[in-house]
Amino acid sequence: MILRLTIGAVVLATLTHAQFDASQCGQTKGCLFAPPGCTPSTDCQIYFSYQVQNGQTMLIEISGRPANPQAGYVAVGFSKDSSMGDDSVTACVTNQGQTSAILGYTAGKSLQIKQSSVQTAVNTANQNGYVDCVVRRQLGNTGDKEIFDLNGTYIILLATGPVGADGAPGYHGETKWVMPRTDVASYGTDAQGNVIMRDSNGQTGGSKHSTNDKLKIAHVFIFTGILFARHFRGHWPDTTFLGVKMWFNFHRTLNMIGVGMTIAAFVLIFVANDWRWTGPKAFATKEENQAWSSIHSILGLLACVVAWAQPLNAVFRCDHDSKARPIFNMIHRFFGFSAWLMAVAATMIAVVHFNGMFSNRDAALGLYIAFVAVAGLTLIVLEVIWIRNWFAARRGVSNEMEMVRVGAGTGGVVLREDVQKIHRLQMAILLLYLVCAIGLAVAICVLIGLKPGDLA
Ligand SMILES: *[C@@H]1O[C@H](CO)[C@@H](O)[C@H](O)[C@H]1NC(C)=O
């Protein structure tokens, strides 16, 4: 009963959201709605449209449902990157029965209100839980670096939040979305009154893509490197390269490549964010620090730091025959595995909680779960084989290596038939893992890449 009443009320509220006309979207004006994938006049929280008029001005409509429609705002930010800070903002603010459109600029995380005739309000409304503003913005050079000329392409940020005691827009929390890079001058009419026809999908590759690609591929390298140390020690027993056994060469080389890639990815992340740390800060609010992005950042950093420390602690490992060597082995394994787990958790947070990162979030989530499952399964299967082997060895049936005289004088280490079989099985599992993991990683990267315009 209550549910039905609520549904009825919601339907009524949406039906009476008469201000925003979505029927012209993609015809005479361009529109973006948040959350991505929502259906206008059913489950969208923010409506934004843009239209150039006679090549001179841009008509902007920003509308939506703040959690508190009596003291809340919806806002659109025009950004050169996908994070908040250095954005030109148009906000529709309702407070104490008054609705007004404001022009602003975000310096860091705080919004500065700009007084300028570049933007004029055409209409403001507050009805049925919706706030709605239509404004006109002058195109061309505004003469103020903090008021962007909207005649071009920007990453669109949409947000809704409460109004503070001072009447100014407050922190939006999780209700903010990074929309695709959009040519906001691609709809409307030009100076001669002709309809503007322009390809509005200015897709660009970006550093964030390659960051993700690198981290994902680093993941495969490191995981494979770990597998070599754990399960491939007995392979190629008498082949050495640079004075060490082959498994160690694989282990060291793969993990070094992986660590190198995480370092490169980290540098790219910081460059992409203008060297700003997006993780927890001592002076940030509780909401900000608890935000998923903070948890993601701190987990990611921890995972990388632990991964980077691994080769360092390996340098100081004690001698092969030392009594303390098993302790080193345990610590090294523990940190290796925990770094991997933290990286998995950090990535999972990104996939589940970061809006607008993938062209299809559900597909990305499915692929990533498959990616982790393949790795987990590989680990378990190899571990089972290892345990079986270990029991066999304890029963004294198997001595892994046998000296066999092959011809005269070529006394090499030859592996017994059944041991060779196990090695072939392990190799097959490893190859299967690599094929699956690389395939899935590529698929996820394609999903990130398909997302129209991430970072330039
Ligand atoms: C907008 O940009 C186009 C080129 O992209 C240019 O031809 C036009 O003059 C610009 N309009 C204004 C008002 O600056």
PDBQT file of the ligand as one rigid body, heavy atoms in Angstrom, charges set to zero:
ROOT
HETATM    1  C1  LIG A 501      32.725  29.506 -32.098  1.00  0.00    +0.000 C 
HETATM    2  O1  LIG A 501      33.696  28.614 -32.659  1.00  0.00    +0.000 OA
HETATM    3  C2  LIG A 501      33.665  28.559 -34.072  1.00  0.00    +0.000 C 
HETATM    4  C3  LIG A 501      34.702  27.580 -34.527  1.00  0.00    +0.000 C 
HETATM    5  O2  LIG A 501      34.669  26.414 -33.768  1.00  0.00    +0.000 OA
HETATM    6  C4  LIG A 501      33.925  29.949 -34.663  1.00  0.00    +0.000 C 
HETATM    7  O3  LIG A 501      33.804  29.882 -36.074  1.00  0.00    +0.000 OA
HETATM    8  C5  LIG A 501      32.933  30.939 -34.114  1.00  0.00    +0.000 C 
HETATM    9  O4  LIG A 501      33.251  32.244 -34.564  1.00  0.00    +0.000 OA
HETATM   10  C6  LIG A 501      32.947  30.932 -32.594  1.00  0.00    +0.000 C 
HETATM   11  N1  LIG A 501      31.902  31.803 -32.095  1.00  0.00    +0.000 N 
HETATM   12  C7  LIG A 501      32.138  32.737 -31.174  1.00  0.00    +0.000 C 
HETATM   13  C8  LIG A 501      30.984  33.574 -30.780  1.00  0.00    +0.000 C 
HETATM   14  O5  LIG A 501      33.243  32.915 -30.690  1.00  0.00    +0.000 OA
ENDROOT
TORSDOF 0
